[in-house]
């Protein structure tokens, strides 16, 4: 909006947003955001599962480190974590991180902390009778974890995984701060080129909704289905 222009004087103009150039940029950003979020979810799941296992088994030192990591990343803002990883970590390591690598690392560590608690809850939900049956069958500790604990734990955490993916898709918008070319960053570029912020951000909100709403429905459906089992 121009300087001195009243908000009521603004006239919506959607023409440019549906041209090939703008639409291609928006859809490309959406695809990039989806890929970034899925990669971060998979990596975060590995980190979270590791933390859950070492804490559930009370592995010396590792359990304490996993607890400290989990609490730190769950109780600090994602934006602060991102800025610290992008600007401070290269100073400590002496290696410059590409923006995409820094973004994925930030999302991975953030989601790993959340999923660590989710997996731990899933692991502790396995009844003692199951563990006793594994002992009777003379399963090793590794066999008990891989054949008894993890399959049942994963069933319980499936809804939470869908919810975490939704959070990652939304949190990925923070990466625009360090110029990662996800959908919010591309929307800002379109705003700079067109000076149509309301139209662009309205379309952006709709695109986020179209992607996350089905995931939200899937999460709720999985939760209800598992509750009946």
N, C-alpha and C positions, 0 to 999 in steps of 0.2 A: 504494500500500500504506500502511496506517495506521502511525503511529509505534509502534514496539515490536512490530509484527507480524512473525513469522518468514516467510521466503520460502516455506516449505513449507505455510503456512496459507492461501496464496492459492488461491482457487477461480475457475477460468475461467468467465466468463459472456458468451456471444456474443449474447445476446438483442437488446440495443439496437443492435448494429452492423448488423443486418439489417432494421432498421426503415426506413421511407421517408426520414426526415429525415437519419439518419446516412449511409445509402447514397447518397443524392442528393448530400450534401456531399462524400463521398469520390470519387464518379464525376465530379462537377463539377471537383474539384481535379485529378483525373487528366487530364481533357480540357484544362484550363488549362495543366498541365505540358507536355503533348504539344505544344500550340500554341506555347507559349513556347520550347520546345526547337527546334522546326522553324524558327521565325522567327530564332532565334539562330544556327542552323546556316546558313541562307541568307545572313544578314548576315556571319557569320564567314567563309563561303566567298568572298564578295566581297573582304573585307579580306585574307584569306589569299592569294587569287589575285593581288591587287595587289602584295603583298609579295614573292611568288614571282617575278613578272615583273620587278620592278625589281631584284631581287637576281640573277636569272638573266642579265639584260642589263647588270648592273653600272652602273645609272644613277647618276651622281654625286649625292652627298648623300642622295638617296632610298634608295639601297641600304643606306647606313650607318644611316639612321634605321629602316628596316625590320628590319635585323639587331638593333639595340638593342631595338626594341619586341618582336620575337619572343623574344629571349633573356630579357627581363625578365618577360614574361607566362608563359613556359614554366617559369621557375625560382622563381616566387613562389606562395604558396598562394592558391587561388581565394577563400577567405574573406577574406584580407587585402585582396585586390584589390577585392572587393565593398564592404567597409567603407570603404575609402579613396574609392572612386567615390561612394558614397552620402553620406558625411559630409564629406570633404575637397574633392572636386571642386566642389560648390556654393559653398564658401567662396572658392575661386579664381576661379570664373566669376561669382559673384554672382547665380546663378540656382538656385532649389531644384529638384531633380530628383524627379519622382514615383517612387514605389517600383518600379513596373513598368518604367519607363524605365531606372532605375538598374540593375535586375536584368538586363534585356535587354542593356544596354551592357556590363555585367560579363561576361556569358556570351559575348557577341559578341567582345569583345577577347581573352578567354581562348581561345575556339575558333579565332579568327583566327590566333593565334600558332601553334597546333598545326597548323592546315591550311596555313599558309604553308610549313612544312617539308614537308608531304605533297605539296602542289602543286609545290614546287621539285624534289622527288625525281621526280615524274611528268614534269616538263618536261625534266630532265636525262636521263631514260630514253629520250628520242627519239634514235634513232641518227643519226650524222653523214650516213649515206647519204640519209636523208629530207631533211635540210637541203640537201644537195648537189643533190638532185632538184628541190627548190623553187627553188634558184638557177638551175638550167638552164632551168626554166620561166619564169624572170624574175619570180618572185613578189616583191612588195615585202616589207619586214620585217613590216608589219601583216598582209599576206596569209599569210605564212609562219606567223605566230603563230596566226591565226584558223583557217586551213585545214589546217595540218600539225601544229603543236605541241600546241595545246589539245585537239583531238579525241582524240589518242593519250594525252595526259596524263590526261584525264578517265577514260579506260578503266582506267588503272592506279590511280586514287585512289578509285574507287567503293567498294571494301571499307572503306577508311579513313573515308569519309564516313559509312557505316553505323555504324562503331565510334565515331566522334566524336558521332553522334547519341545513342548509348547513354550516353556520358560526360556529355553535356549533360543528359539526362534525370535522371541521378543527381546531377550537380552542381547542378541547379536546386533541390535540397533546401536548399542553402545560403541561398537567397533567403528562406526562412522567418525568417531572422535579422532582416530588414528588413520583415517582415510582408507579403511578396508572397503572395497567396492561392493558392499552388500546393498540391500534394497533401500535402506534409509539414506545412505551416502549418495546413491544415484538419484534419489528423490530430491535431495538438497541441490545436486548439480542441475536438475531440471528446473528447480525454483530459481536458481541463479541465472539460468538462461531465459526463463519466461516471465519472471516476476509474478507468478500465479501461485502463491504459497497455499491458499485455502483449497484450491482445486487439487493440487499435487498431494497435500497431506490427507485430504479426504480420500483420494484414490489409494493412497498408501495404507490408510486404516482399513479400507475395504479389502485390500489384498492380504493384509495380515489376518483379517477375520476369515476370509475364504480358506486360508491354509490351516489356521489353528482351530476353528470351530469343529471340523470333522474329527480332529485329533481329540478334542475335548469330549465329543460324543463317544468316541472309541474308548477312551479312558473310563468314562462312566459305565459303559456297557460291560467292559471287562470286569470292573469292580463289582457290578451287580451279579454277573455270571459266577464269579469266584465266590461270592458270598453265599450262593445257593449250593455250592459243592460241599 
